[in-house]
């Protein structure tokens, strides 16, 4: 019996067809800084540094986690790519950086072109919304490592900030105020616990009175980007530090961006926890300590600001139709 690469589970012509399908979609994210995009061994990007006195490049890499299993179970694939871009953008935006370009890594057991194109559409939507270019990536078909319908998705973002504009959390002092801004759900963390509780398609398709959609659709709500909000607030107020609430929860992430000799006093009752988190906790009988350590609990971003500016920032947020809350202080 003859053995070919295709018979081993890897279909090169199918992969080439996929690349040809996504090229015109991806090119929507290109700007004048992109010198070479998909197809070469490397992508070329020439940033405009004319507006920077002392430019510093900032990078981050992340994945979507097991949220992709929810996407697979429901059969919706055009949101996780946007999740990935927004998560990575937030990670560098809290440092003060502006996103420049993005690279993705998509690995599958068996390539499904339609699903893969939907994933790229999400990546493109995220890049367009955040003003960065999707200049390259890798699609790997790996039977044996992944089951037929399994896949993983990761990405790397590259941004830029003037050195003088880097968010310097060393200036955080006792008495500074923590302002939390609402999340759009779980974002991209806590899904392994969620999947253990809601372990069937039937459970994901259930309606709950307090939710506007089926549970699965609520769990797939896109991880929002806070880039524009961060940029606007920093231009108008003294923002001392910013925390992106991902795995580890409010305390675990915020302690990374305050001095080691400082601590937080959080009022856990200062905002109304979205119903989705209450459903998860009640259904799974999850201890409160695990909820706080695993989920954002409705707060996706935290700004640490001087006490005298906190009320003005809250008023400004209300004007911008942002749900924001004073959730604690630095001690």
Secondary structure, 3 states (H helix, E strand, C coil): CCCCCCCCCCCHHHHHHHHHHHHHHHHHHCCCCEEECCCCCCCEECCCCCCCCCEEEEEEEEECCCHHHHHHHHCCCCCHHHHHHHHHHHHHHCCCCEEEEEEEEEEECCCCHHHHHHHHHHHHHHHHHHCCEEEEEEEEECECCECCCCEEEEEEEEEEEEHHHCCCHHHCCCCCEEEEEECCCCCCCCHHHHHHHCCCHHHHCCECCCCCCEHHHHHCCCCCCCHHHHHHHHHHCCEEEEEECCCCHHHHHHHHHCCCCCCEEECCCCCCCCHHHHHHHHHHCCCHHHHHHHCCCCEEEEEEECHHHHHHHHHHHHHCCCCEEEEEEEC
